[in-house]
Amino acid sequence: MDWMLKDLADSVPLTRHVVVLSVDGLRMAQYGADNDTADRLAAACAGLQSLSGAIALEFPGGRGRMRMVVIEVEGGFFYLMAAGANAYLAVLADEGVDAGLMGLRMRDLVARIGAHLTSPPRMERRAAR
């Protein structure tokens, strides 16, 4: 999956980090970020996707499903997109990034590999007696 994340970063100038994470905030893959940075982003994204899901319930017919969140901060942009059951794609980009191109490329990536980005639910193992 690394080459696909690299392809996204290379196709959108000013992309800084690309992270794939599970619904519970665990890093599954990354490009352009060291492990500590990717882990912090993944953990923060878990809270953000939960918050956005709660907001989605406020819309008529909303089922609490977040599709995409974009946050503009001093210095750049943050994108979080649903990428399959229990998986998300997160991107940090510098100021000046083409927001439309980023959204398009993220959607293309999710469409191409959405099934591979799915994180199966974690199950407790029962101890043998």
Steps between C-alpha positions, in 0.01 A plus 500: 500500500800730550535576129134602479542744789818632337309541174241716677771714660689537172188588299397789727773759555549618860382170653687444825372173657262221400374258766255211489344420836246270657181627660659461843794724411772250416737577214472246220727663239676830440702704258706810571471476878714328759329241721449736796339770285279246321394348834406842641300586189321164505406540866371855444302384197313241706355777714426718198315227313293429812413869536410534132281191523309657789450816294382293203216365715360853523416508129161371384547142392854504638632166612810630672736425214780742434615527139763773513625763741722791395665726755696809407758601759778751506759343272286261301213260468392170654278254311328192643297270276314176564686231308306182552340326795690603813784674313588861420742691281661810654716759323691806621588757234673835505331833427442552131398140430234461233207394720289377209782288363568355846137397546492346152823305548390376843168380356684329214731323744213386721310372196804308375599336825205546735470127565868484593457791744231321697592415856320193635336541842722397788374193682586384846664162517359262753752312705492124459393317814 
